[in-house]
Amino acid sequence: MALLNTVRAKLIALVGLSAVTTAASLPVLHWVMDRELTDVVADRVPEAVRGFDLELADDIRDLEAATFSLAGSEEVARALATNNSELAHGELKVFRKAYPGIVFAAYDKDGNAVAQSGLHGGAPSGERAVGLTELSSGKDEARLITHDGCSAQSAKESALMIARRVKDSGVLVACMLLDKDYASNSHAKLGIDLGFMPPGVTEPTVTSTHFPARALAAWRGDGSVLSMDGEAWALVRFEPEPLKDLNGHFSVIAALNMTRERNVMRRNLAFTFGALAFASVLAILFGLRMARVMSRALTRLTNALKKLEQSEYVHVTGVKTGDEIEDLASGFNSMVDGLQERDKLRSTFGKYMTEQVMDHLLKGKVELGGEALTVTILFTDIRSFTTLSESMPAQELVALLNEYFTEMVTIVIQEGGVVDKYIGDAIMAVFGAPVVKEDDARRAVRAAIRMRDALGKLNERLSERGKPTLRTGIGIHTGEVIAGNIGSEARMEYTVIGDAVNLASRLESSTKDFGVGILISQDTEQLLEPSVERRKIHEITVKGRHQPVMVYEVVTAG
């Protein structure tokens, strides 16, 4: 009874303040809404910029692949050597179909245009042929950004261009326009509107269809949300990361339409204020009866505690008292969730990592820091994934990726590896962290061979269903890394970093250049048993390393 009297006294005092609290809450809720919208912008803008950088990097890789293949074509070399325009045009047309977003031009060794595909106004010759002068110093390849649309007539459009020497016969030029279509395609993929600003201009010269050009006049260059014609926009100016190594830097303005988020927050604000007003009325009418509610809450909490002593995990429900009793019930529910989570943790972790990593975390080793380990890193990536994604509906593409990942990840885990992360359509797996084994390299190579075989069976099933088949490349390297928990105290992950990781990724990329499926470094090759059949390929020089690396193709295992 004493407890009920105490609770009753507190409620009488609180009921008198309910009306005042409701009236004062509106400006506070409005401020919260603005703050939340600003936080949403702060999260989405960097994500949108990273997404554009990744898409642009994929497009640059397509551009590199196209020029590399064409420049190495014997047909193209013969066409330029004999000034055979028809033959050269036929070869360019084939690649134009494979890479519809890229335009091509071919020149003889004197700089005369022989053929072009996709250029408006024809291919410029001589000094006007952008990209040819960059090869005059004897370089085999030149990369730059042009601002005339890759054509003879200025179109005020920037473009990514690669000029590559075709043996001693001439030069191949390929470029990808950063035009309105490209900006609109980025909107379709990433949900952002873009405006391209070449050097020396103050406003975008090329924009996507829905780019809010009028909002630029009111934009202060900060992270504020602009209202224009009933819509809310967030704008940010940045220099794309994949273009910073090229000349002719230009800026991109990304515009995110925040209208839906703003309207949702406004509706939530109205709903919240209405709920508070309604709650105040109820508090005035039924405040004295809350003592009984409190008593029932304490009873429920006591009953739940007794069940917990018998290992029955139950929540305390219906406790909405708004004071220490509700906090106690919430804390009790959190404790129950923690106990349930610990029971489920081992089975849940088994879906994502090996038992060694799971034991490592369950032992409480979750502080920031790392240790030096010698591990084997495996990278695998789907080739031409950007082209594949453009030709498939999003739902089918996700289903295809899930089917592919299920096959590959199962093999990695069965071989004792850890799936460190997914990078788009790529998988990074580590063998040897946190527990190093003597056969890490052999298990990694064995996993790669099994993944290659599993991909073949998966492609058979895809072909039977009328779906496109997949091609992958796998790179493997053994070396020293820093393994441990990296991030912040609030959010961390167990991962590995170091030069060995970068080299494994480079090896995976090099599988395209050598036309092989599995490429391993000499450090990994030396740890394999003789029964693993491998073939020496070539020494390659990797960016960031002074010493060349001998690489091997894994053919099969005995």
N, C-alpha and C positions, 0 to 999 in steps of 0.2 A: 504493500500500500504506500509506503514511503517513496518507493521508486516512481509509482504512478503519480503521486502528488508533485514530485520534482519535475517530471516530464510535463505535467499539466501547467505548471507555472511557467515553464520555458515557452510553451506553445502560446499562452496568452500574450506574452511579450512579443513574440514573433509575429502573431497575427496582425497586431497594430502596425507593424512595419511593412506588411505585404503590399499594400496599395502604393506606398511611397517607393518601394523597391521596383514595382512594375513600371511606374512612370519614369523612374531614373534609368531603367535598363535599355530603353530604346536607343539613346545615343551611344551607349556602350556597345550594344549589339551591332549598330551601324559601323562603329570603329572596328569591331572584330571582323565584320564582313570585308571591309576594305583591306584590313591586314591579311586576312586569309587569301583574298584575291591576289594581293602582292606576293604572298608566299607561293601561290600556285604559279604565278608568272616566273618567279625566281627559280622554280623547279623545272618548268617546261622549256624555258628559253635555252638553258645550256643543253638540255636533252635534244631540242630541235637542232641546235648547232652541231652537236656530235653526230646526229643522224644524217645531216647534210654532208658532213665531212666523210662519213663512211660511204654514203652513196657516191660521192664524188671520187673517192679513192677506188671504188669498184669500177666506175666508168673509166678512170685513168688506166686501170689494169686491163680493161677491154681494149683500150686504145693501144696500149703497149703490145698486147697479144696480137692484135690485128696487124700492126706495122711489122712486128717481128716475123710473123708468118709470111706476109707478102714480100718483105725484103729478102727472105730466104728462098722464095719460089724461083725455080729454074725457068718457068714460063715467063714470069715477069722480067727476069734478067735478059732472056732472049728477045722479048718484045722491045725492051728499051735499046738493046744493042743493035737491033735491026730496024728501029723506029716503026715497029708494027703496031699501029694505033688500035686496030681491031682486036688483036690478041691481048694487048694490055688492057683495053676496055673490058673485055670479057672477064679477065681475072679480077679486075676491080669490082665489077658488077657482082661477082660471086660473094666477095667479102662484104659488099654493100648490103646484100640480102642478109648475111649472117650478123652484121652489126648495123642495123638501120639508123642508129643515132650518130654514125660516123661517116664523113665524106672523104673521098680519096682523090689524089692526083698523082700522076707519074710523069717524070721528066727524064730526058736523056742527059748525058754527062755534060752537055753544053748549056743546060738550063732551059731547053725548049720543052714546052708541054707536049706530051705524047698522048695522054688519055686522062679523063677525069670521070668521076661518078658521084653525083649528088651536089656538085658545086653550081651555084647560080651565076650565070654570066660567064661561065667557062673558067678554065684554069689559067691564072696569070703566068707569064713567062719572064725570064731574065731577072732583072733587079727587082721587079714587082712580085716575084714569086717568093712569098714570105716563107722563111725556113731554109731556103737554098744558100743564102749568104752565110748562115750559121755553120754550114758544112765546108765552107771554103778553106778553113784552116786544117783540113784533113780529118776532122772528126767523123766518126761513123754515124753519130746520132746527135740531133739537136732538139731541144724541147723549149717551147716558149708559149706565151699567150699573145694572141693577135687581137686587134680591135677593129678589124674590117670584115669580119664574118668569113674569113678564108677565101674570099672571092676577089675578082678584079675590081669590083665597084664597092666602095665603102658602104657597109650596111649598119654601122654603129652597133655592131654586135661583137662581143668578145668570143674567143674560142680557144680551146686547148689544142695545141698542135704538136705533133712529133714528125720530124723529118729524119729519114733513115737512108743511108747509102745502100744501094743495091749492087753489091760487088763493084765492078768497074764500069757498070753499064749506065748508071744514072742514079736518080734519087726518087724515093717514094715519100709522099707527104700525106698524112692523115690528120684530120682534126674533127673535133666535136664542138658544135656550136653551143654556146651558152645563150640561147635565144629564148623567145617567149614559150616555145614548145617545151624546152628543157625546164624552164621555171614552172610551167604548169604541170609537167610530169612530177616534179619534186613535190608540188602541192598534193598531187594524188597519192604519192607514196608516203610523205611525211606529215601531211596535214598543215603545212606552213606555206605562206605566200612569200615569194622572193622578188627582190629587185637587185639587178646587177649594176654596179657603179665602176666603170673603168677609171684609171688614174686621171686626175685633172678635172673631173666633173663633180657637181654638187648634188645632182639628183640622179636617180636610176635611169639608165637609157633603155633597159629591157626589164619588164616586170611580168609576173604571172597574171592570169586573167583577172583574179579578184584582189590584186594588190591594192591596199588603201592609199592611193597616191595623195589624196587630200589630207590624210592624217600626218604626212611629213611636215606640213607647214606648222602644226601645233606641237610637234615632237621636240622635246628638250634634250634628247639623247640619254635620258635616264631610264629606269625600269618602271616608270609610271604607266598606268593604263589610260589610253586615250579613248574618248567617246566621239564617234563620228557617224552621222546619219542613223542614229539608233543602235549602232554596233560598238562594241568595245574591242580595242586592238592594243597589243603589246608589240613594240618594235625594238630590234637590237641590230646594231651594225657590227660586223666582224669580218676578218680576213680568213677565208677558208684555209684550214691547216694543210690539206694536200697540195695547195698552190704556192706555199711559201718558199719552196725550192725552185720555183720558176720565175722568170723575169716578167715584168709587166704586171705587178700585183694590182689587184683591184678589190674593192669591198663588196660585200653582200649585205643587204638589209633584209632581215627575216621578220615577217609580220605574222603574229599568231592571233587568230580570231578568238577573243575571250568572251564573246557575247553569251554563249550558252552557260559558261561558268558564272558569269555575273548574274544572269537571270536566275540560275539555280540558287545562288546565294541570297538574292533578293527574296525569292520565294521562301527560302529557309528562314530569313529574317522575319518575314511577315508571320510565318507559321510559329516561330519561336515566341514572338511577342504575343500572339494570340493565346498560345499555350500558357504563357506566364500570367496573362490577364485572367484566363479561365481558372488557373491554379489559385490565384489570389481570391477569387470569389469562393472557390471551394474551401480555401483556408479559413475565410471569415465564417462560412456556414458550418463547417465541420471541424474546426480547430480543436474544440474540446474532446472530440471523439478520437483524436490522434493518440491520446494516452492508451486507449485500448489497442490501437495499431502497434504502438511501441511494445506493449506487453506481449502481443502475439509474435512480434519480431524476435523478442528475446527468447520466447518459447521455441520458435523455429530454430534459432541459432543453437540453443541448448540441445535440441533433438538431433540436429545435424552433427554436432560435436560427438554425441554418443555413438552415432552410426559410423563416424570416422574412426573411433576407437576400435570398431569391429571391421575396419578396412572396407567400409562401404563409402564410395566417393559420391556424395550428394551435395548439391548446391543449396544455399539458403535463398529461397525465392520469395518475391513479394515484399521485400524489405525496402520501403521508400520513405524513410523517416527524415532524411535530410540532415542528420546530426551524427554524433559519434557512433551511434548504433549502426547506422547504414555503412559508415566507414569500416566498422568491425565486421559487418557481414560481407562487404566487398573484399576486405583482406582475407577473410575466411575462404571465400570463393576462389581467390587467387591462390591461396595455399593448396586448396583441393586441386585446382588446375595444374599447379606445379607438380604435385604428387602423381597425378594421372600422366602428365607429360613425361615425367621421369620413367614411369613404367613403359610408356610407348616409345621412348627415345631410341632404345636399341633397335627395335624392329623398324622404326621409321628411318633411322640413319642408314640401315642396311640397304635402302633403296638408292642411296646417293654416294656411299663411300665404303671403303673396305673396313674390316673389323679393326685394323691397326689404327686408322684415323679416328674411328669411333671411340676406341679405348683411350686414345690420346686426349680427346676432348672430355670424356666422362671422368677422367682422372683429375679434371680441374685445370688442365694446361690451356687456359684461354686468355692469358695475359698477352699483351703486345710483345713482339720480339721474334727472333728467329735463330736458326743455327745453320752452319755450313754443312751441306750434305752433297754427296755425289749421287746423282739420280739420272734416270733416262727419261727424256721428254719425247712424247709422241704428239705430233700435230697432224690432223687430217681435215681436209676441206673439200667441199663439193665444187667442181669446176663449172664455170659458166652459170653460177647460181642466179646471178642478176637477170640473165636472159630467161632462165627457166621461170623465175618469179614473175616476170612480166607477162608470161604466156599462160599463167594458171590463176584461177580465182584464189583469193586469200585463204578460204577455208580448206580447199583441196591442198594448197601448198603447205599449210600447217599440218594437215593429216599426213602428207608425204614425209615431212621432216620428222614428225613423231615416230613414224614407222622406221625411218632410217636410223634415227637416234637410238631407238629401242634395240635394234640389231647391233649397232656398234658399241654402245655403252655396256650391254650385257657381256660382250667379249672382253672389254677392258677390265670389268670387275672380276670376271672369271679368271683372268690372268693375274689378278692381284694388283691391278693398277687403280689409280684414283683419278676420276674425272675432275680436273681442276676447275674448268669453266667451259661454257659454250660461248663462242664468239660468232654470233649470227648463225651461219651454217657450218661453222668450224668447231672441232672438238680438240681441246688440249687435255692430254692425260699424262700423269706422272707415275713412274715406277721407281719406288725407293724412298718415298716420303710418306709418313714420318719415320717408317722403319726401313732401313737399308738391308737389302738382301744381295747375296753374291750373284744371283742370276737375274738381276733387274733388266739388264740389256737383252738377255735371251727371251725373257717373258714379254718384253715390249715388242721385239721383232716377231715373236710367235703371235702376239695379238694382232699385229699389222697384217700378217699373212692370213689369219682367220678373218679379219675384217674384209680383206680383198675377196676371199672366197664367199663370205656372206653377202657381199655386195653383188656378186654375180648371181647368186640365187634370188636376191631381192629384185634384181633387174628382170629376171625371168618372170617373176610374179607380176611385176609392173607391166611388162610387155603383154602378158596374157590379159590384163585388165585394160589395155589400150592407153597406158600412162607412159610418159617419157621416162627413159632410163637415166641413171645417174653415173657420173664419172667422178672419181676422187683422186686426190694425191695425198701421200702420207710421207712425212719427214720425221726422222728419229735421230736424236743426238744424245750422247752421254757426257755429262760434265758437272762441275760444281755449281750449286745454286744456294741461295739463302731460302730456307724453308721455315715457315712459321706463321703466326697470326699477324696479319697486316691490316691496317685500317685505323679505326679509332676505338676508344673505350665503349662508345655507344654502338658501333657496327664494325665488326671485323670478320675476316674470313681466313681460313687456312689455305695458303697458296705458296708457290715458289716463284722467285724472281732471280734474274741474273742473265749473263751473256749466253749461257747454255740454252735458255728458253728462246732467246732471239734467234740463235743459230738453228734450232729445230724448226722454228717458223719459216726461216729462209729456205731451209732444205725442202719443206713442203711446197713452197712457191716454185722452187727450181724443178720440181717434177714436171711442170708444164714445159719448161725449156728443153729438158732432155727426153721428154716423151716416155717417162717411166711412171709406174704406179707407186713404188716404195723406194725412197732414197734415204740412205743412212750415212752418217759420218764415219771417218776412220776410227774415231774413238769408240764408237759402238761396234764397228766391224771387228775390232781386235778382241772383243769380249765374246764373240760368237763361236760356237763349236764348228768343226769342219763340215758337219752334215748340212749346215745351212748354205745353200748355193747362192753365191753373190757374184756380181760382175763389177769390176772397177770401171768407173765412168770417166771422171775427169777431176782435176783440181779446180776449185772455184774460189773466187775471192769474195768474201761477204763484207758488206758495208759495216764499218766499225771494227774490223779485225785486220791486223797487219799480215798475219800468216795465212796463206791459202789453205783450203780444206779439201782433202781428197774425199770424194763421195763414191758410194757403191750402190748399185741396184740390187735389191733382194729378189732373186728369181723364184726360189722355192725352198722348202726345207726337206731334208732327207729323213 
